[in-house]
Amino acid sequence: MIARLLEKKITEHWKDPKAIIILGPRQSGKTTLVNSLAEKQKTKIQFWSGDDFTTRTILEKASVAVLRNIIGKSDLLIIDEAQRIENIGLCIKIIVDQIPGVKVIATGSSAFELSNRVNEPMTGRKWEYLLLPFSFLEMVNEHGLIRERSLLEQRMIFGYYPDVVNHPGNEKEILKQLADSYLYKDILLWEKINKPERLEKLVQALAFQVGNEVSYNELGQMTGLDNQTVEKYIDLLEKAFVVFRLGSLSRNLRNELKKSRKVYFYDNGLRNALINSFNPLSLRPDTGVLWENLMVSERYKYLKTHDVWCNRFFWRTTAQQEIDYIEDAEGKLCGYEFKWNSVVKKSFSKTFLNAYPGSNAEFITPESFYNFLGLSSAQT
């Protein structure tokens, strides 16, 4: 099994009484990670699944006495797909507060369900983590930098979902099934969307606009949705770990775009599956887009895994001056431009550097991305 960087962080909190909540997209490896953690513990384990109707029925109104009875002598309780269980936060709170000696691990594929049901009842009683598909750094740790670097173009096309990585040769079939069977499951289940075909059109439209400013009005015209519904659906897609948004940086200049946003996909392979485009890079017009999406999403994985806190933006003016990606860490701005073609002449916006003196600026190319994704000089 490919080692996940989160495993060490979770293990550090194994012996304290707080519950461990693992969020992430479907098929990102949450159950595999939990099973790996459980196998290393010399303890009695009980496994509950939110997909099981009987389990949901019992837990939705469980009292302390009922929970004590069904947990029995188990020391470890694993609740998979916990977002499907009503009042799951209250249920876990009762276990943490009133049934000492039981460690609870809950996984969920929908932040908008599990977080809403967990956060309020469990204030101060949980550690929460985000598990995304494999990262570049995890794969380097698995089989070395040279091997993973040789697969870079493949990752740009097929991404890092565990099933995709573990079954080379079947990438297209796996990704298409993932897009068709799992992508909208949580959203459609909980939000009762009446016209899912419009949601599908919206996701496809977003896939074609990666790296560009997103206009809710334009998307609405393309999909037949009003602006408010477009924004709502994008918010749901974000909470289901399909996409994430970046806002625009606007502080010093009058002509900076102030309310714009860009949308990226957590995984390149899923993005390509949505538009049914798996051509090699030499035949693609969107190679630069794939490079930018890969770098921004992989950087996000690094930041989350290593507890690096910063605000993230892009920057653009009405005169079309732009910076692809910016991080603000304690007031220090670092700007990044992503260039797949390393030999193209590159220059950073002087307007940005003059407006934000002291900022760092860097080009991220296939020859210079290693430190950006967290590799140490010893690893490179």
RODO-2510 file (C-alpha; in nm, 4 decimals, decimal comma):
residues 380
     n   res          X          Y          Z
     1     m     0,0000     0,0000     0,0000
     2     i     0,1243     0,3477    -0,0875
     3     a     0,1941     0,5331     0,2375
     4     r    -0,0131     0,8436     0,3018
     5     l     0,1491     1,1472     0,4620
     6     l    -0,1548     1,1943     0,6855
     7     e    -0,0977     0,8600     0,8570
     8     k     0,1828     0,9905     1,0780
     9     k    -0,0181     1,2987     1,1801
    10     i    -0,3219     1,0900     1,2684
    11     t    -0,1122     0,8408     1,4653
    12     e     0,0214     1,1244     1,6809
    13     h    -0,3329     1,1762     1,8148
    14     w    -0,4191     0,8111     1,8528
    15     k    -0,3998     0,7947     2,2303
    16     d    -0,5861     1,1156     2,3132
    17     p    -0,9658     1,1015     2,3632
    18     k    -1,0636     1,3228     2,0695
    19     a    -1,2376     1,1729     1,7666
    20     i    -1,0590     1,1756     1,4313
    21     i    -1,2598     1,3003     1,1326
    22     i    -1,1237     1,2273     0,7834
    23     l    -1,2909     1,4146     0,4989
    24     g    -1,2210     1,3787     0,1306
    25     p    -1,3651     1,2947    -0,2095
    26     r    -1,5045     0,9511    -0,2799
    27     q    -1,2413     0,6972    -0,3862
    28     s    -0,9551     0,9063    -0,2437
    29     g    -0,8409     0,6262    -0,0119
    30     k    -1,0081     0,7134     0,3185
    31     t    -1,1238     0,3590     0,3980
    32     t    -0,7882     0,2136     0,2938
    33     l    -0,6065     0,4589     0,5217
    34     v    -0,8325     0,3840     0,8171
    35     n    -0,7948     0,0090     0,7692
    36     s    -0,4175     0,0478     0,7551
    37     l    -0,4214     0,2432     1,0805
    38     a    -0,6501    -0,0121     1,2439
    39     e    -0,4354    -0,3091     1,1421
    40     k    -0,1410    -0,1638     1,3322
    41     q    -0,3378    -0,1382     1,6569
    42     k    -0,3574    -0,4311     1,8955
    43     t    -0,7147    -0,3614     1,9902
    44     k    -1,0709    -0,4797     1,9375
    45     i    -1,2276    -0,2963     1,6437
    46     q    -1,5856    -0,2318     1,5436
    47     f    -1,6747    -0,1051     1,1955
    48     w    -1,9945     0,0860     1,1141
    49     s    -2,0948     0,1990     0,7651
    50     g    -2,3261     0,4888     0,6919
    51     d    -2,4233     0,3133     0,3687
    52     d    -2,5932     0,0386     0,5732
    53     f    -2,9622     0,1098     0,6391
    54     t    -2,9741    -0,0837     0,9680
    55     t    -2,6710     0,1011     1,1029
    56     r    -2,8204     0,4372     1,0086
    57     t    -3,1519     0,3512     1,1729
    58     i    -2,9888     0,2464     1,4998
    59     l    -2,7490     0,5392     1,5262
    60     e    -2,9820     0,8222     1,4287
    61     k    -3,1547     0,8141     1,7695
    62     a    -2,9060     0,6203     1,9775
    63     s    -2,8910     0,6830     2,3531
    64     v    -2,5887     0,6375     2,5769
    65     a    -2,7182     0,2975     2,6860
    66     v    -2,7730     0,1805     2,3283
    67     l    -2,4294     0,2990     2,2191
    68     r    -2,2609     0,1283     2,5143
    69     n    -2,4415    -0,1930     2,4288
    70     i    -2,3528    -0,2030     2,0585
    71     i    -1,9918    -0,0888     2,1109
    72     g    -1,9411    -0,3546     2,3746
    73     k    -1,5760    -0,4144     2,4577
    74     s    -1,4384    -0,2559     2,1416
    75     d    -1,1583    -0,0031     2,1853
    76     l    -1,1701     0,1362     1,8327
    77     l    -1,4823     0,2439     1,6458
    78     i    -1,4629     0,3208     1,2724
    79     i    -1,7599     0,4957     1,1102
    80     d    -1,7319     0,4973     0,7307
    81     e    -1,9439     0,7288     0,5111
    82     a    -2,0568     0,9028     0,8289
    83     q    -2,2206     1,1877     0,6355
    84     r    -2,5175     0,9596     0,5667
    85     i    -2,6096     0,9247     0,9355
    86     e    -2,8457     1,1784     1,0926
    87     n    -2,7156     1,3367     1,4154
    88     i    -2,3772     1,1696     1,3719
    89     g    -2,2046     1,4592     1,5484
    90     l    -2,4198     1,4160     1,8567
    91     c    -2,3638     1,0402     1,8451
    92     i    -1,9843     1,0803     1,8386
    93     k    -2,0033     1,3475     2,1104
    94     i    -2,1831     1,1021     2,3408
    95     i    -1,9167     0,8382     2,2811
    96     v    -1,6281     1,0806     2,3397
    97     d    -1,7840     1,2302     2,6539
    98     q    -1,9517     0,9327     2,8171
    99     i    -1,7890     0,6118     2,6915
   100     p    -1,4209     0,6500     2,7832
   101     g    -1,1584     0,4275     2,6282
   102     v    -1,3197     0,4165     2,2830
   103     k    -1,1328     0,5842     1,9987
   104     v    -1,3626     0,7053     1,7196
   105     i    -1,2563     0,7542     1,3571
   106     a    -1,5204     0,8831     1,1163
   107     t    -1,4789     0,9268     0,7408
   108     g    -1,6972     1,1227     0,5031
   109     s    -1,6985     1,2257     0,1392
   110     s    -1,9013     1,5427     0,1798
   111     a    -1,7848     1,8376     0,3833
   112     f    -2,1261     2,0036     0,3546
   113     e    -2,2910     1,7117     0,5334
   114     l    -2,0334     1,5707     0,7721
   115     s    -1,9035     1,9104     0,8809
   116     n    -2,2515     2,0518     0,9382
   117     r    -2,3464     1,7517     1,1475
   118     v    -2,0188     1,7272     1,3360
   119     n    -1,8797     2,0742     1,3972
   120     e    -2,1312     2,2214     1,6392
   121     p    -2,1781     1,9176     1,8691
   122     m    -1,8067     1,8333     1,8681
   123     t    -1,6342     2,1615     1,9392
   124     g    -1,3026     2,0751     2,1050
   125     r    -1,3651     1,7007     2,0687
   126     k    -1,2171     1,6216     1,7280
   127     w    -0,9172     1,6349     1,5001
   128     e    -1,0205     1,6958     1,1394
   129     y    -0,8139     1,6057     0,8315
   130     l    -0,8568     1,6234     0,4556
   131     l    -0,7465     1,3246     0,2469
   132     l    -0,7194     1,3972    -0,1241
   133     p    -0,5977     1,1664    -0,4029
   134     f    -0,2303     1,0724    -0,3939
   135     s     0,0138     1,3625    -0,4094
   136     f     0,3323     1,4010    -0,6113
   137     l     0,5299     1,3953    -0,2860
   138     e     0,3667     1,0709    -0,1698
   139     m     0,4497     0,9051    -0,4999
   140     v     0,8094     1,0277    -0,4812
   141     n     0,8310     0,8711    -0,1351
   142     e     0,6889     0,5488    -0,2805
   143     h     0,9182     0,4908    -0,5779
   144     g     1,1628     0,7811    -0,6034
   145     l     1,1856     1,1137    -0,7838
   146     i     1,3277     0,9829    -1,1104
   147     r     1,0436     0,7347    -1,1567
   148     e     0,7718     0,9851    -1,0626
   149     r     0,9208     1,2594    -1,2790
   150     s     0,9090     1,0213    -1,5752
   151     l     0,5334     0,9854    -1,5162
   152     l     0,4637     1,3589    -1,5002
   153     e     0,2851     1,3812    -1,8354
   154     q     0,0737     1,0792    -1,7465
   155     r    -0,0261     1,2421    -1,4164
   156     m    -0,1232     1,5592    -1,6010
   157     i    -0,3660     1,3557    -1,8112
   158     f    -0,4878     1,0845    -1,5722
   159     g    -0,4312     1,2378    -1,2287
   160     y    -0,3675     1,0787    -0,8911
   161     y    -0,6810     0,8934    -0,7822
   162     p    -0,5575     0,5769    -0,6042
   163     d    -0,7490     0,3355    -0,8276
   164     v    -0,6037     0,5085    -1,1347
   165     v    -0,2474     0,4981    -1,0015
   166     n    -0,2755     0,1358    -0,8907
   167     h    -0,4215     0,0081    -1,2192
   168     p    -0,2091     0,1429    -1,5049
   169     g    -0,3639     0,0688    -1,8414
   170     n    -0,7204     0,1061    -1,7132
   171     e    -0,7107     0,4789    -1,6407
   172     k    -0,9796     0,5874    -1,8874
   173     e    -1,2332     0,3271    -1,7753
   174     i    -1,1743     0,4004    -1,4062
   175     l    -1,1999     0,7760    -1,4474
   176     k    -1,5137     0,7596    -1,6591
   177     q    -1,6772     0,5349    -1,4011
   178     l    -1,5663     0,7705    -1,1250
   179     a    -1,7125     1,0707    -1,3070
   180     d    -2,0385     0,8920    -1,3914
   181     s    -2,1001     0,6977    -1,0710
   182     y    -1,9492     0,8943    -0,7842
   183     l    -1,9014     1,2578    -0,8771
   184     y    -2,2534     1,3820    -0,8086
   185     k    -2,3689     1,1157    -0,5645
   186     d    -2,3510     1,3215    -0,2458
   187     i    -2,4806     1,6414    -0,4044
   188     l    -2,7803     1,4755    -0,5666
   189     l    -2,8531     1,2705    -0,2550
   190     w    -2,8564     1,5586    -0,0086
   191     e    -2,9664     1,8545    -0,2168
   192     k    -3,2393     1,6757    -0,4172
   193     i    -3,1430     1,8582    -0,7367
   194     n    -3,4263     1,8254    -0,9868
   195     k    -3,2246     1,8755    -1,3053
   196     p    -2,8897     1,6979    -1,2642
   197     e    -2,8119     1,7360    -1,6356
   198     r    -2,7641     2,1102    -1,5770
   199     l    -2,5222     2,0390    -1,2945
   200     e    -2,3309     1,8133    -1,5322
   201     k    -2,3208     2,0887    -1,7952
   202     l    -2,1902     2,3289    -1,5317
   203     v    -1,9076     2,0966    -1,4293
   204     q    -1,8100     2,0473    -1,7921
   205     a    -1,8117     2,4228    -1,8481
   206     l    -1,5858     2,4686    -1,5464
   207     a    -1,3507     2,2029    -1,6856
   208     f    -1,3056     2,4105    -2,0019
   209     q    -1,2422     2,7293    -1,8000
   210     v    -0,9654     2,6095    -1,5675
   211     g    -0,7129     2,8886    -1,5203
   212     n    -0,9500     3,1580    -1,6479
   213     e    -1,1737     3,3982    -1,4616
   214     v    -1,5140     3,2453    -1,4040
   215     s    -1,8269     3,4491    -1,4717
   216     y    -2,1400     3,3212    -1,3011
   217     n    -2,3479     3,5100    -1,5564
   218     e    -2,1669     3,3457    -1,8487
   219     l    -2,1920     3,0031    -1,6908
   220     g    -2,5611     3,0591    -1,6320
   221     q    -2,6158     3,1392    -1,9981
   222     m    -2,4284     2,8233    -2,0989
   223     t    -2,6216     2,5956    -1,8623
   224     g    -2,9666     2,7540    -1,8370
   225     l    -2,9212     2,8367    -1,4686
   226     d    -2,9565     3,1702    -1,2927
   227     n    -2,6525     3,3296    -1,1286
   228     q    -2,7566     3,2336    -0,7768
   229     t    -2,8003     2,8689    -0,8720
   230     v    -2,4635     2,8651    -1,0492
   231     e    -2,2948     2,9972    -0,7360
   232     k    -2,4843     2,7476    -0,5191
   233     y    -2,3840     2,4534    -0,7385
   234     i    -2,0179     2,5577    -0,7445
   235     d    -2,0279     2,5863    -0,3656
   236     l    -2,1698     2,2324    -0,3467
   237     l    -1,9057     2,1015    -0,5879
   238     e    -1,6409     2,2597    -0,3675
   239     k    -1,7837     2,1027    -0,0545
   240     a    -1,7951     1,7671    -0,2301
   241     f    -1,4215     1,8034    -0,3095
   242     v    -1,4627     1,8217    -0,6871
   243     v    -1,3379     2,1790    -0,7376
   244     f    -1,1972     2,4665    -0,5332
   245     r    -1,1968     2,8407    -0,5907
   246     l    -0,9368     3,1145    -0,5778
   247     g    -1,0389     3,4756    -0,5278
   248     s    -0,8607     3,7778    -0,6726
   249     l    -0,6078     3,9833    -0,4780
   250     s    -0,7034     4,3508    -0,4669
   251     r    -0,5369     4,5930    -0,2278
   252     n    -0,3274     4,8633    -0,3889
   253     l    -0,4362     4,9415    -0,7441
   254     r    -0,7649     5,0897    -0,8662
   255     n    -0,7691     4,8723    -1,1805
   256     e    -0,7234     4,5409    -0,9986
   257     l    -1,0102     4,2951    -1,0436
   258     k    -1,1853     4,2854    -0,7079
   259     k    -1,4567     4,0200    -0,7185
   260     s    -1,3296     3,7714    -0,9734
   261     r    -1,2621     3,4072    -0,9089
   262     k    -1,0922     3,1104    -1,0749
   263     v    -1,1937     2,7467    -1,0324
   264     y    -0,9573     2,4495    -1,0257
   265     f    -1,0180     2,0754    -1,0031
   266     y    -0,8692     1,8700    -0,7235
   267     d    -0,7626     1,6111    -0,9818
   268     n    -0,6540     1,6472    -1,3438
   269     g    -0,7808     1,3038    -1,4401
   270     l    -1,1324     1,3770    -1,3214
   271     r    -1,1295     1,7069    -1,5077
   272     n    -1,0264     1,5330    -1,8296
   273     a    -1,2844     1,2583    -1,7809
   274     l    -1,5614     1,5180    -1,7597
   275     i    -1,4759     1,6474    -2,1078
   276     n    -1,3704     1,3029    -2,2368
   277     s    -1,0244     1,4226    -2,3336
   278     f    -0,7331     1,1859    -2,2761
   279     n    -0,5135     1,2776    -2,5722
   280     p    -0,1361     1,2913    -2,5173
   281     l     0,0112     1,6324    -2,4427
   282     s     0,1577     1,6620    -2,7928
   283     l    -0,1957     1,6635    -2,9366
   284     r    -0,3600     1,8912    -2,6812
   285     p    -0,4281     2,2652    -2,6971
   286     d    -0,4715     2,2815    -2,3161
   287     t    -0,1320     2,1578    -2,1935
   288     g    -0,0641     2,4858    -2,0151
   289     v    -0,4026     2,4599    -1,8430
   290     l    -0,3260     2,1053    -1,7262
   291     w     0,0127     2,2155    -1,5927
   292     e    -0,1413     2,5042    -1,4005
   293     n    -0,4202     2,2889    -1,2540
   294     l    -0,1741     2,0181    -1,1512
   295     m     0,0609     2,2619    -0,9818
   296     v    -0,2121     2,4548    -0,7964
   297     s    -0,3854     2,1371    -0,6764
   298     e    -0,0584     1,9680    -0,5755
   299     r     0,0492     2,2803    -0,3895
   300     y    -0,2823     2,2728    -0,2032
   301     k    -0,2188     1,9104    -0,1010
   302     y     0,1247     2,0081     0,0292
   303     l    -0,0092     2,3028     0,2288
   304     k    -0,2867     2,0951     0,3886
   305     t    -0,0655     1,7986     0,4700
   306     h     0,2101     2,0089     0,6251
   307     d    -0,0106     2,2577     0,8131
   308     v     0,1198     2,5555     0,6175
   309     w    -0,1337     2,8340     0,6637
   310     c    -0,1670     3,1055     0,4022
   311     n    -0,4262     3,2910     0,1987
   312     r    -0,4333     3,2042    -0,1721
   313     f    -0,5253     3,4299    -0,4627
   314     f    -0,4666     3,5124    -0,8246
   315     w    -0,4033     3,8673    -0,9482
   316     r    -0,5297     4,0446    -1,2577
   317     t    -0,5935     4,4013    -1,3733
   318     t    -0,8371     4,5459    -1,6239
   319     a    -0,5334     4,5919    -1,8510
   320     q    -0,4913     4,2098    -1,8547
   321     q    -0,1766     4,2066    -1,6415
   322     e    -0,1843     3,8914    -1,4317
   323     i    -0,0174     3,6543    -1,1873
   324     d    -0,1434     3,2966    -1,1971
   325     y    -0,1197     3,2218    -0,8259
   326     i    -0,0301     3,4131    -0,5078
   327     e     0,0212     3,3095    -0,1474
   328     d    -0,0017     3,5511     0,1417
   329     a     0,1730     3,4129     0,4494
   330     e     0,1724     3,6566     0,7415
   331     g     0,1735     3,9564     0,5077
   332     k     0,4485     3,8258     0,2793
   333     l     0,3309     3,7810    -0,0796
   334     c     0,4757     3,5148    -0,3082
   335     g     0,3628     3,5183    -0,6703
   336     y     0,3919     3,2261    -0,9111
   337     e     0,3543     3,1929    -1,2865
   338     f     0,3157     2,8431    -1,4335
   339     k     0,4892     2,7766    -1,7655
   340     w     0,4955     2,4320    -1,9261
   341     n     0,7356     2,5489    -2,1971
   342     s     1,0576     2,6334    -2,0170
   343     v     1,2263     2,7981    -2,3147
   344     v     0,9594     3,0615    -2,3747
   345     k     1,0708     3,4112    -2,2772
   346     k     0,9369     3,4885    -1,9305
   347     s     0,8892     3,8159    -1,7472
   348     f     0,7052     3,8919    -1,4255
   349     s     0,4604     4,1819    -1,4048
   350     k     0,6471     4,4963    -1,2978
   351     t     0,3140     4,6535    -1,2089
   352     f     0,2575     4,3851    -0,9471
   353     l     0,6126     4,4076    -0,8077
   354     n     0,5888     4,7873    -0,7842
   355     a     0,2444     4,7729    -0,6208
   356     y     0,3571     4,5108    -0,3679
   357     p     0,7225     4,5838    -0,2886
   358     g     0,9084     4,3073    -0,1112
   359     s     0,7059     4,0334    -0,2796
   360     n     0,8742     3,7229    -0,4126
   361     a     0,8175     3,6162    -0,7728
   362     e     0,8897     3,2786    -0,9275
   363     f     0,8225     3,0850    -1,2465
   364     i     0,7197     2,7221    -1,2000
   365     t     0,8274     2,5028    -1,4918
   366     p     0,8815     2,1274    -1,5379
   367     e     1,2449     2,1910    -1,4465
   368     s     1,1825     2,4019    -1,1351
   369     f     0,8694     2,2768    -0,9579
   370     y     1,0231     2,0451    -0,6997
   371     n     1,0607     2,2863    -0,4080
   372     f     0,7151     2,4294    -0,4831
   373     l     0,5684     2,0873    -0,4077
   374     g     0,7694     2,0356    -0,0909
   375     l     1,0716     1,8337    -0,1998
   376     s     1,3843     1,9101    -0,0019
   377     s     1,7194     1,9729    -0,1677
   378     a     1,8287     1,6276    -0,0477
   379     q     1,5400     1,4641    -0,2361
   380     t     1,6205     1,6496    -0,5582
***
